[in-house]
Amino acid sequence: MPEQKNRLGLIQSRGIGDIVIALPIAKHYADQGYQIYWPICQEFMSNFQDHVPWIKWIPIPTDSQGEFFYNEPMKRLKNFKCDEIICLYQALSNKPEFAQAPWFQLQHFDEYKYTRAEVPFLEKWQLSKCITRQLDQEQSLKQRLTKEGQSYYVTHFEGSDFRAEPDLTHIPSDWQRIDICAGITGSVFDWITIIEGAEALICVDSCIACMVDQLQLNIENKYWIPRSHIHLTPVLGTTWTVLAAPDNSKAAQKIFG
């Protein structure tokens, strides 16, 4: 009989950006021979099940009591008889002990996850080793949204609880604008080919920004709009132009200005 792999459970049920950030943590342990079990909110499943098939994804319902954050994932992972369980949330209202970690006030939230999991933080930028790109889906999306032979730029201005309105007047008027928004495709990874071919990417701190940064996509003009204070802002590992948003609603600095 083949040797039974140890089962490692991860608790990070949402959001998409947090899961993307943590995928290299899972890969680190998978490379050591662990089978990874990961409960996530069922509405996020389409983002990951085909692109990261080596993880046992466990869909869980979102409930008004907030059980989907910790209690329900823990129950599911115990039912799967995981040998080890790591919670990657840096803060939960019903788990004040998370904030007692000695590195809590010293690190960004993404650094916290890697320290908690005992994985070198530089592995965060090994996302390309974690995903299986669905090139047919990526190309189909590009053919559907872009005009052949025309330059274009990509925007993503709306996060889970934030929207930016940057000044785009300095972008060449003959460039096509492509907006990333929910409902166009089933997975955040389907946007990779479009983003790779863009003249520029302008996006808020979001799952798109995390994906692009962690994949180290080669885009000459990348603009990043912050939305949170320092501890809730991820560490960027590639070159971005940061657009200041002093009123937390508009990025007033002109792009290409």
N, C-alpha and C positions, 0 to 999 in steps of 0.2 A: 504493500500500500504506500502511496506517496506520503511524504511527511506533512502533517497538519500545520498550516501556517498559523502563527499567532494573529489574533483579531484585535485591531486597534480601532476604537470608536472616536470620532471627532464630533464635538458639539460646537456648531456654528451654523444655525439653521437659516440665517438670512444676514445681510442682503447679498445681492449678486456680487457687488464689488468686494465684500468681505470674504466671500467664498473664493473668488478669483485670487485674492491676496494669499489665501491659505492653501491653495492647491499645491504649491511646491512643498509645503509641510507634509502633506499626505504623500507626495512622491518620494520624499526623503525616507519615510518609513516603509513605503512599498518596496523601494530598492533594497531595504534591509530584510525583506521577506514577509512583511506584514500584509495581511488582507485588510483593506481599509473599509470601514462601515461609517456612513455619513448621512444622518437624517437632515433633510432640508425641507423647507416649505414647498408643498407640492406645486405651487405656481411657478417655481424656479426650475423644475425638473427638466424642461425642454432645453434649457441652456447647457446642461451638463451631461445628460445621460448618453448621448451619442459621441460627444467630444471628449469625454473622460470615462470611457467604459470600464477601466480597470478598478474603479471605485464602486463599491456596492452602495448605490444611492437609495435612501429610504425616504419616500415621500410622507410628509406629515401635514395634517390640516392646520390652517391658521385659526386660532380661537380667540375670542374676546378676552379671556382671562390671562392670556399670555403664556399658556402652558407650552406653546411651541418653541419658546426660547430655550428652556432648560429641562423642565420636568418630563415632558413627552419624549424629547430625544434621549434622555437618560433611561427612561423606561424601555424604549425600543432597543437601545444598545445593550441593556442588560438581558433583554429577551433573546438577542442574538449571541449572548454569552461572550461578549468581548473581554479579552484578557486585560486590556488597558483602555482607559477613557481619558481624553484630554479635552477640557473645555477651553475654547479659544476666545470667548468673550472677555473683554477687559473690564466690563462693568455691567452688572445687572442689579436692578433695584432690590431684588430679594436675595442677592448674594453679596452682601457688603464685604465679605472676606476677600473678594477679588481685588478690591482697592487696597488691601493690606500688603500686597506684594511689594517688596522693597524697590522694584523698578517701575512701579505704577506711575509715579509723578515725574519720572525721568525720561520716559520713552514715548514716542508716537504710538498710536494704537496698533499699527502693523508690526512695529518692533516688539511690542508687548507679546503679540501672538507667537512670534518666533522664539522669544526668550522663554515663554511659558512652555512651548513644545520642545525646547532644547534642540533647536535646529539653527544652524548658522544663518544670520539674516541675509547674507549675500545670495542665498539660494532663492530668495524671493524673485530674482530676475532670471530664473531658470524655467519660466512658465512654458516656453516652447517645448520642453521635454515632457510636459504634463498633458498636453492636449493632442487629439487627433483631428486635424483640420478636415472639414468636409468641403473639399474644393469645388465640387459640383454645385453645392448650395451657395457658396461664396460667389462663384462666377454667375450663377443665375440671378442672384440679387444685384450684382453689378450691371448685368445686361438690362435688368428691369428698371434701374433707377438712373443710370448715367446715359448721356448722349454721346454717341460714338464720335471720337475725335475732338471733343470739347473738354477744355480744362475745367476742373471742378474743385470745390473745397467742401469739407465736411464739418458740420456743427452738431454739438450735443449740449443743449443749454438747460436741461431739466433733470435734476436728480430726484431722489425719493421725496425730499422735503425742501427743495430749493430750485429757484429758477433765476437765470441771469439774462440780461438784455444788453450785451456788448455792442459797441459802435462798430458797424461793419462797413462804413462808408469808404474806407481806404482800400478795400478789396476790389480788384479789377471787376468792372461791371459785366464783362463778357464771360466770367467764370460762372459755371452752374453751381448752385447751392444745393447740397444734399443734407437733409436733417435726419439725424438718428432719433427715432422715437419708438415708443412701445407699439407692438402689434404688427410691425412690418415683417418681421421674421421671428423665428422661434428661439434663436440663440444669439447672444452677444457676440459669439465667435464668428458668426456668418458675415460680420462687417469687416473682417480683416482685409480681404482683397480690395474692397472699396477704399478703405483708409490708406492702404499701401500706395494706391495710385493717386491720392489727392495732392493738390498743390499746397494745401494747408489743412490743419485740423484745429478747431477752436472748441474747447469743451470745458465744462465744469468738472470739479473734483467728483469723480463718479466711477462706475464700473468700466466705462469706456476708457477713461484716462488710465485707470489701473491696468487694464488689459494692454493698451498701447505701450505703457511704460515698462511693464514686466516682460513683454515680448520684444522690447527694444526695437520697435518698428522704425525703419529708416525713412522718416519724414522730415524734410528740411525745416518746415514752418509748423511748429506745434505751440499752441497757446493754451494755458491752463488757468482756470478761474477758481480761486479758493472759495470755500463756503463755511469752514469751521475753524475753531481755534486750534492751536498748534498740536495739542495732544490727540485731537480727532482728525488730523490731517496726515495722509500717508507720506512716507519718504519717497521722493522722486529720484530715480536712478539714471535718467537720461535728461537731455537738454530740452527745457521748455522755456518759453517766454511767459512769465507770470503776469496776469492782468489783475491789477488791484481792484478790489470791490469795496471801497470804504463804507458804503451805506448798506452793504451785505445784500443788495438787490441788483445793482447794475455795475458792470465792469466798464468804467468810464474811459479807460485808456484806449486810444484808437489803434486798431490792428493795422499793421503796415504803415503806421503814421510816423 
